[in-house]
Amino acid sequence: MSLLSIVTFPLHLLASLIRFVLTGLRFPLPALRLSLLNIYARFTGQGQPRPPARDPYTVADRWVRALEDETGALCLSRARVDSATGVGAGAGPSSAAPALRSRYGSMGTGGRVLPDFVLGSYEEALRTCQRELRVGCIVLVSEEHDDTAEFKRKTLTDTHFVEVLHANDFVVWGGDVRDREPWSAAQKLQATTYPFVAFVALQPPRSSTFTGGSSSSNSTASPALTVLSRHQGLTPTAAAALTAHIEQQLLPRVAPFLARLRAQAREREVERALRAEQDEAFRRAMERDLEKRRARERKEREERELREREERESAERERVRREKEERRARWKRGVRGTFVGPEREGGMRIGVRLPDGQRLVRAFARGETVSSLYAFVDAHLAPEAEGGEAGGDVEGEGEAGLAELVREFGDADAWWGFKLYTAYPRREIAWIAGVALSNVDGLERGGQLVVEMASQRDSANASVSGDGDGYDTEESE
């Protein structure tokens, strides 16, 4: 292989000389790749393709860093970082334009800056242009062309050119065609010589225009990503020529359309935000209505359960009351008469004034109990219970049985329904099971009693104060 390199060396030298002469005469050279003339470059390592095993981001980053090393400049984003961290604080005065100098300060690169190249694939750069409605600047170079070094040093580091790209928010992407991704972009953009610069942006669709990227396959009703211009060779890609083209032709052509697209995008975003806000408000309203409905249903359920519980409790109380009344009625029919014996001559004479004014007088034996007195009065207050059939087992026989019934009924007031008082001085004759009348204070020799019904207690509470007992009283004659 070393012999082959020696043989092809003169041919390669001759080709380089011819290219130099034609370039000096400003004669455009086609991008011819004669395999015979490139044999030497392949075996000497010049123009050798990059290893294809790296992803587009890595390849682009490597090319940008090599460009910075070769030109001694920094991309704007790197320059911002260096300026912020104080790198190059002792450098001489900047040669950049006032706008860049005021923005990035004095940098260790002598004020030389490069455009902010985006890292990634060519297709990603196109998608960024399409998504963000920005103009794209595609830069392709080839190390096999002698104009590449001058293009890098003069055009890509030109302050005014970089400022124009930055001020108009261009998407700048570039690479060396020796790498796979830039070579693919060169084929799609139909590059014939280098350096090569193309501008792309969304435009009203035209069937004859294409970018070579998958993003160009839009329907005719949508804007299409369009190649706006191609610039090839050293003179067309000079900084002054590109800057004049951008300011005088490119921006007047694409800026109004992109501005309309941005306005439409903002309107769509506002509408989307408004719809989202309306949807959120509707959702919140639905949640509030649902919560109100649930709360109403919960309240109705609780009220219904409370009402049903109260009805059950009321029914149970009524059942218990009727059962008690039935037991008391059975006692009155079957047992009450056993407590009132025959009237005895020479017994204790006790007079009783009923609530309706009727006066009862009876002689009680000294051994008869308070239960006999209460049964006597109860027989006159409820005489209809006498003479009926007791039916079934009769409860309350004897003093002990009666005391058990009264206890189960609640108290004596609830069982008898009335109270007895001495006429004067007023003293209650309380019912106590088994107590003989002769042992009751105030009735040792008989006496005059008045009856006070328990149903009169509420009205008495409203009219009696002081030491009243809550019952209306009637004075005996």
C-alpha positions as CSV (number, residue, x, y, z in Angstrom):
1,M,0.0,0.0,0.0
2,S,2.9,2.3,0.6
3,L,3.9,1.9,-3.1
4,L,0.4,2.8,-4.2
5,S,0.6,6.0,-2.1
6,I,3.9,7.0,-3.8
7,V,2.3,6.5,-7.2
8,T,-0.8,8.6,-6.4
9,F,1.0,11.4,-4.6
10,P,1.9,13.3,-7.8
11,L,-1.7,13.1,-9.0
12,H,-3.1,14.4,-5.8
13,L,-0.6,17.2,-5.8
14,L,-1.6,18.1,-9.3
15,A,-5.3,18.1,-8.4
16,S,-4.7,20.4,-5.5
17,L,-2.7,22.8,-7.7
18,I,-5.5,22.9,-10.3
19,R,-8.1,23.5,-7.6
20,F,-6.0,26.3,-6.1
21,V,-5.7,28.0,-9.5
22,L,-9.3,27.7,-10.4
23,T,-10.4,29.0,-7.0
24,G,-8.1,32.0,-7.3
25,L,-9.8,32.8,-10.6
26,R,-13.2,32.5,-8.9
27,F,-14.2,29.7,-11.1
28,P,-16.8,27.5,-9.4
29,L,-15.7,24.0,-8.9
30,P,-18.1,21.0,-8.9
31,A,-18.0,18.7,-6.0
32,L,-16.3,15.9,-7.8
33,R,-15.0,13.0,-5.9
34,L,-12.6,11.1,-8.2
35,S,-11.7,7.9,-6.4
36,L,-8.3,7.8,-8.1
37,L,-7.4,11.3,-6.9
38,N,-8.6,10.4,-3.4
39,I,-6.7,7.2,-3.0
40,Y,-3.8,9.1,-1.5
41,A,-6.0,10.9,0.9
42,R,-7.6,7.7,2.1
43,F,-4.2,6.0,2.8
44,T,-2.6,9.1,4.3
45,G,-5.6,9.8,6.6
46,Q,-6.7,13.1,4.9
47,G,-10.4,13.3,4.2
48,Q,-11.0,10.0,5.9
49,P,-14.7,9.6,7.0
50,R,-15.4,9.8,10.7
51,P,-16.1,6.6,12.5
52,P,-19.9,6.0,12.0
53,A,-20.4,4.6,15.4
54,R,-21.3,7.9,17.1
55,D,-24.7,9.4,17.5
56,P,-25.6,12.7,15.8
57,Y,-25.4,14.7,19.0
58,T,-21.9,13.5,19.7
59,V,-20.8,14.1,16.1
60,A,-22.2,17.6,16.1
61,D,-20.6,18.5,19.4
62,R,-17.3,17.2,18.3
63,W,-17.4,19.3,15.1
64,V,-18.4,22.5,17.0
65,R,-15.6,22.1,19.5
66,A,-13.1,21.5,16.7
67,L,-14.5,24.7,15.0
68,E,-13.9,26.6,18.2
69,D,-10.4,25.3,18.5
70,E,-9.6,26.1,14.9
71,T,-11.0,29.6,14.9
72,G,-10.2,30.6,18.5
73,A,-13.8,31.7,19.0
74,L,-16.6,30.5,21.2
75,C,-20.2,29.8,20.5
76,L,-22.5,32.4,22.1
77,S,-23.8,30.0,24.7
78,R,-20.3,29.0,25.8
79,A,-19.2,32.7,25.6
80,R,-22.1,33.5,28.0
81,V,-20.9,30.9,30.5
82,D,-17.3,32.1,30.3
83,S,-18.3,35.7,30.6
84,A,-20.5,34.9,33.6
85,T,-17.7,33.0,35.4
86,G,-15.1,35.6,34.7
87,V,-13.0,33.7,32.1
88,G,-10.7,36.1,30.2
89,A,-11.3,39.0,32.6
90,G,-7.9,40.3,31.8
91,A,-8.2,40.2,28.0
92,G,-7.8,43.2,25.8
93,P,-10.6,45.2,24.5
94,S,-13.3,43.3,22.5
95,S,-13.5,43.7,18.8
96,A,-17.2,42.5,18.8
97,A,-20.1,44.8,18.0
98,P,-21.4,46.9,20.8
99,A,-24.5,44.7,21.1
100,L,-22.6,41.5,21.6
101,R,-19.9,43.2,23.7
102,S,-22.6,44.6,26.0
103,R,-24.3,41.3,26.2
104,Y,-21.3,39.0,26.7
105,G,-18.6,41.3,27.9
106,S,-14.9,40.9,27.2
107,M,-14.0,37.2,26.5
108,G,-10.8,35.3,26.4
109,T,-11.3,34.7,22.7
110,G,-10.6,38.4,21.9
111,G,-14.3,39.0,21.4
112,R,-14.6,36.4,18.6
113,V,-17.8,34.5,18.7
114,L,-19.5,31.8,16.6
115,P,-23.2,31.2,16.0
116,D,-25.0,29.1,18.6
117,F,-25.0,25.7,16.7
118,V,-27.7,23.3,17.8
119,L,-26.5,19.9,18.5
120,G,-28.3,16.8,17.1
121,S,-29.3,15.6,13.7
122,Y,-30.3,17.5,10.6
123,E,-33.9,16.2,10.9
124,E,-34.0,17.5,14.5
125,A,-32.9,20.9,13.4
126,L,-35.7,21.0,10.8
127,R,-38.2,19.9,13.4
128,T,-37.1,22.7,15.7
129,C,-37.6,25.2,12.8
130,Q,-41.0,23.9,12.2
131,R,-42.1,23.6,15.8
132,E,-40.8,26.9,17.0
133,L,-41.5,28.9,13.8
134,R,-37.9,30.0,13.3
135,V,-35.6,30.4,10.3
136,G,-33.0,27.7,9.9
137,C,-29.4,28.3,8.8
138,I,-27.7,25.1,7.5
139,V,-23.9,25.3,7.3
140,L,-22.0,22.5,5.5
141,V,-18.2,22.4,5.0
142,S,-15.7,20.0,3.6
143,E,-12.1,19.8,4.7
144,E,-11.1,18.7,1.2
145,H,-11.9,22.3,-0.1
146,D,-9.3,25.0,0.4
147,D,-11.9,27.7,1.0
148,T,-13.2,25.9,4.1
149,A,-10.6,27.4,6.5
150,E,-11.1,30.9,5.3
151,F,-14.9,30.5,5.5
152,K,-14.6,29.4,9.1
153,R,-12.2,32.2,10.1
154,K,-14.0,35.0,8.4
155,T,-17.6,34.2,7.8
156,L,-18.6,32.1,10.8
157,T,-16.8,34.5,13.2
158,D,-18.0,37.7,11.6
159,T,-19.5,39.8,14.4
160,H,-22.3,41.4,12.4
161,F,-23.2,38.1,10.8
162,V,-23.4,36.3,14.1
163,E,-25.4,39.2,15.6
164,V,-27.9,39.1,12.8
165,L,-28.4,35.3,13.2
166,H,-28.7,35.7,17.0
167,A,-31.0,38.8,16.9
168,N,-33.4,37.0,14.6
169,D,-33.4,33.8,16.5
170,F,-32.1,31.6,13.7
171,V,-31.7,27.8,14.2
172,V,-28.1,27.3,13.1
173,W,-26.9,23.7,12.4
174,G,-23.7,22.6,10.7
175,G,-21.2,19.9,10.1
176,D,-18.5,18.4,7.9
177,V,-19.7,16.3,5.0
178,R,-17.2,13.7,5.9
179,D,-19.6,12.7,8.7
180,R,-22.7,10.7,7.9
181,E,-25.4,13.2,9.0
182,P,-24.0,16.3,7.2
183,W,-23.3,14.2,4.1
184,S,-27.0,13.1,4.2
185,A,-28.1,16.7,4.6
186,A,-25.8,17.8,1.6
187,Q,-27.5,15.2,-0.6
188,K,-31.0,16.3,0.4
189,L,-30.1,20.0,-0.1
190,Q,-28.3,19.3,-3.4
191,A,-25.1,20.9,-2.4
192,T,-22.5,20.8,-5.2
193,T,-19.5,22.7,-3.7
194,Y,-18.4,24.0,-0.3
195,P,-18.7,25.9,1.8
196,F,-22.4,25.7,1.6
197,V,-25.1,27.7,3.4
198,A,-28.8,27.2,3.0
199,F,-31.7,28.9,4.7
200,V,-35.0,27.1,5.4
201,A,-38.3,28.2,7.0
202,L,-42.0,27.5,6.9
203,Q,-43.7,29.0,3.8
204,P,-47.0,28.6,2.0
205,P,-46.8,25.2,0.4
206,R,-45.4,24.9,-3.1
207,S,-45.1,21.5,-4.7
208,S,-41.9,22.3,-6.4
209,T,-40.0,23.1,-3.1
210,F,-38.6,20.5,-0.8
211,T,-36.0,20.2,2.0
212,G,-35.3,16.5,1.7
213,G,-36.5,16.0,5.3
214,S,-39.4,14.0,6.4
215,S,-41.0,17.2,7.8
216,S,-41.7,18.5,4.3
217,S,-44.4,15.9,3.7
218,N,-47.2,18.2,4.8
219,S,-50.6,18.5,3.3
220,T,-51.2,21.4,0.8
221,A,-53.4,23.1,3.4
222,S,-50.5,23.5,5.9
223,P,-47.3,25.6,5.6
224,A,-44.4,23.6,4.3
225,L,-40.7,23.8,5.4
226,T,-39.1,25.3,2.4
227,V,-35.5,25.9,1.2
228,L,-35.4,29.7,0.9
229,S,-31.9,30.0,-0.7
230,R,-28.7,28.2,-1.3
231,H,-25.2,29.7,-1.2
232,Q,-22.2,27.8,-2.4
233,G,-18.5,28.7,-2.7
234,L,-16.4,31.3,-0.9
235,T,-17.8,34.5,-2.4
236,P,-21.5,33.7,-2.0
237,T,-20.9,32.6,1.5
238,A,-18.9,35.6,2.6
239,A,-20.2,37.3,5.7
240,A,-21.2,40.5,4.0
241,A,-23.0,38.7,1.2
242,L,-25.0,36.5,3.6
243,T,-25.8,39.4,6.0
244,A,-27.1,41.5,3.1
245,H,-29.1,38.6,1.8
246,I,-30.7,38.0,5.2
247,E,-31.5,41.7,5.9
248,Q,-32.6,42.7,2.4
249,Q,-34.2,39.6,1.0
250,L,-34.7,36.7,3.4
251,L,-36.3,38.5,6.4
252,P,-38.6,40.7,4.4
253,R,-39.8,37.6,2.7
254,V,-40.3,35.2,5.6
255,A,-40.7,37.4,8.7
256,P,-44.3,38.6,8.0
257,F,-45.5,35.0,7.3
258,L,-43.7,33.6,10.4
259,A,-45.2,36.5,12.5
260,R,-48.6,35.5,11.3
261,L,-48.0,31.9,12.2
262,R,-46.7,32.9,15.6
263,A,-49.8,35.1,16.1
264,Q,-52.0,32.2,15.1
265,A,-50.1,29.9,17.4
266,R,-50.5,32.4,20.2
267,E,-54.3,32.6,19.5
268,R,-54.5,28.8,19.5
269,E,-52.6,28.7,22.7
270,V,-54.9,31.3,24.2
271,E,-57.9,29.3,23.0
272,R,-56.5,26.1,24.3
273,A,-55.8,27.7,27.7
274,L,-59.3,29.2,27.7
275,R,-60.8,25.8,26.8
276,A,-58.7,24.1,29.5
277,E,-59.8,26.8,32.0
278,Q,-63.4,26.3,31.0
279,D,-63.1,22.5,31.2
280,E,-61.5,22.9,34.6
281,A,-64.2,25.2,35.7
282,F,-66.8,22.8,34.4
283,R,-65.1,19.9,36.1
284,R,-65.0,21.9,39.4
285,A,-68.7,22.8,39.0
286,M,-69.6,19.2,38.3
287,E,-67.6,18.1,41.4
288,R,-69.4,20.8,43.5
289,D,-72.8,19.7,42.1
290,L,-71.9,16.1,42.7
291,E,-70.8,16.9,46.3
292,K,-74.0,18.9,46.9
293,R,-76.1,16.0,45.5
294,R,-74.2,13.6,47.7
295,A,-74.6,15.9,50.7
296,R,-78.3,16.3,50.0
297,E,-78.8,12.5,49.6
298,R,-76.7,11.9,52.7
299,K,-78.9,14.4,54.7
300,E,-82.1,12.9,53.3
301,R,-80.9,9.5,54.2
302,E,-80.0,10.6,57.7
303,E,-83.3,12.4,58.1
304,R,-85.2,9.3,56.8
305,E,-83.2,7.0,59.2
306,L,-83.9,9.4,62.1
307,R,-87.6,9.6,61.2
308,E,-87.8,5.8,60.9
309,R,-85.9,5.4,64.2
310,E,-88.2,7.9,65.9
311,E,-91.2,6.1,64.5
312,R,-89.9,2.8,65.7
313,E,-89.2,4.3,69.1
314,S,-92.6,6.0,69.2
315,A,-94.3,2.7,68.2
316,E,-92.3,0.9,70.9
317,R,-93.2,3.4,73.5
318,E,-96.9,3.2,72.5
319,R,-96.7,-0.6,72.6
320,V,-95.2,-0.5,76.1
321,R,-97.8,2.1,77.2
322,R,-100.7,0.0,75.9
323,E,-99.2,-3.1,77.5
324,K,-98.9,-1.2,80.8
325,E,-102.4,0.2,80.5
326,E,-103.7,-3.3,79.8
327,R,-101.9,-4.7,82.8
328,R,-103.3,-2.0,85.0
329,A,-106.8,-2.5,83.5
330,R,-106.5,-6.2,84.3
331,W,-105.4,-5.4,87.8
332,K,-108.4,-3.0,88.3
333,R,-110.8,-5.6,87.0
334,G,-109.5,-8.6,88.9
335,V,-107.5,-7.4,91.9
336,R,-108.5,-3.9,92.9
337,G,-111.6,-5.0,94.7
338,T,-109.6,-7.3,97.0
339,F,-108.0,-4.2,98.6
340,V,-111.3,-2.6,99.6
341,G,-113.0,-4.7,102.3
342,P,-116.5,-4.2,103.8
343,E,-117.0,-1.0,105.8
344,R,-116.5,-1.5,109.5
345,E,-118.6,0.1,112.2
346,G,-116.5,2.2,114.6
347,G,-113.6,2.3,112.1
348,M,-111.6,5.3,110.9
349,R,-113.9,7.7,109.1
350,I,-112.2,9.3,106.2
351,G,-113.9,11.8,103.9
352,V,-112.5,12.3,100.3
353,R,-113.4,15.3,97.9
354,L,-113.1,14.2,94.3
355,P,-112.0,16.6,91.5
356,D,-115.6,16.9,90.3
357,G,-116.8,18.0,93.7
358,Q,-118.3,14.7,94.8
359,R,-117.7,13.8,98.4
360,L,-117.0,10.2,99.6
361,V,-117.1,9.0,103.2
362,R,-116.0,5.6,104.4
363,A,-115.0,3.9,107.6
364,F,-111.8,2.0,107.3
365,A,-110.5,-0.6,109.7
366,R,-107.4,0.5,111.5
367,G,-105.5,-2.4,110.0
368,E,-106.3,-1.5,106.4
369,T,-103.4,0.0,104.4
370,V,-102.8,3.0,102.3
371,S,-103.3,0.7,99.3
372,S,-106.9,0.2,100.4
373,L,-107.5,3.9,100.6
374,Y,-106.0,4.5,97.1
375,A,-107.9,1.5,95.7
376,F,-111.2,2.9,97.2
377,V,-110.6,6.3,95.5
378,D,-109.5,4.7,92.2
379,A,-112.7,2.6,92.1
380,H,-114.8,5.8,92.1
381,L,-112.6,7.6,89.6
382,A,-112.6,4.6,87.2
383,P,-115.7,2.6,88.0
384,E,-116.1,1.1,84.5
385,A,-113.1,-1.2,85.2
386,E,-115.2,-3.0,87.9
387,G,-117.1,-6.2,87.0
388,G,-115.1,-7.0,83.8
389,E,-113.3,-10.2,83.1
390,A,-109.8,-10.2,84.3
391,G,-108.7,-12.7,81.6
392,G,-105.5,-14.7,81.8
393,D,-103.1,-14.6,84.7
394,V,-103.8,-11.7,87.1
395,E,-100.8,-9.8,88.4
396,G,-100.5,-7.6,91.5
397,E,-102.3,-9.7,94.1
398,G,-101.4,-8.6,97.6
399,E,-99.2,-5.7,98.7
400,A,-96.0,-7.3,97.3
401,G,-97.6,-7.9,93.9
402,L,-99.0,-4.4,93.7
403,A,-95.6,-2.9,94.7
404,E,-93.9,-4.9,91.9
405,L,-96.5,-3.6,89.4
406,V,-96.0,-0.1,90.5
407,R,-92.2,-0.4,90.3
408,E,-92.5,-1.8,86.7
409,F,-94.9,0.9,85.8
410,G,-92.5,3.6,86.8
411,D,-93.8,5.2,90.0
412,A,-96.9,5.5,92.1
413,D,-98.0,8.7,90.3
414,A,-97.9,7.0,87.0
415,W,-99.8,3.9,88.3
416,W,-102.6,5.6,90.2
417,G,-102.8,8.8,88.2
418,F,-103.7,10.9,91.3
419,K,-102.4,12.0,94.7
420,L,-104.1,12.4,98.1
421,Y,-103.6,15.4,100.4
422,T,-105.0,16.2,103.8
423,A,-107.3,19.3,103.7
424,Y,-105.7,21.2,106.5
425,P,-102.8,21.4,107.1
426,R,-102.0,20.4,103.6
427,R,-99.9,17.2,103.7
428,E,-99.4,14.6,101.1
429,I,-100.6,11.0,101.8
430,A,-98.0,9.2,99.8
431,W,-98.7,5.7,98.6
432,I,-96.4,3.2,100.3
433,A,-97.1,-0.5,100.0
434,G,-98.0,-2.2,103.3
435,V,-98.3,0.9,105.5
436,A,-101.4,0.8,107.7
437,L,-103.7,3.9,107.7
438,S,-103.4,4.2,111.5
439,N,-99.7,4.7,111.1
440,V,-100.1,7.6,108.6
441,D,-99.4,10.9,110.1
442,G,-102.6,13.0,110.1
443,L,-105.0,10.0,109.7
444,E,-104.7,8.5,113.2
445,R,-108.4,9.4,113.9
446,G,-109.5,9.8,110.3
447,G,-109.6,13.0,108.4
448,Q,-110.6,15.0,105.3
449,L,-108.7,14.4,102.0
450,V,-108.7,16.0,98.6
451,V,-107.8,14.3,95.3
452,E,-105.4,15.9,92.9
453,M,-105.1,14.4,89.4
454,A,-101.6,13.9,88.0
455,S,-102.8,15.5,84.7
456,Q,-103.2,18.8,86.5
457,R,-99.4,19.0,87.2
458,D,-98.4,21.0,84.2
459,S,-100.9,23.8,84.8
460,A,-100.1,23.7,88.5
461,N,-96.4,24.2,87.8
462,A,-97.2,27.3,85.8
463,S,-99.4,28.8,88.6
464,V,-97.9,27.6,91.9
465,S,-94.6,29.0,93.3
466,G,-92.7,28.8,96.5
467,D,-93.2,25.6,98.4
468,G,-96.0,24.3,96.2
469,D,-95.9,20.6,95.3
470,G,-97.1,21.0,91.7
471,Y,-100.8,19.9,92.2
472,D,-104.0,21.8,92.3
473,T,-105.8,21.4,95.7
474,E,-109.4,21.6,96.7
475,E,-110.3,22.6,100.3
476,S,-112.7,20.3,102.1
477,E,-115.9,21.6,103.5
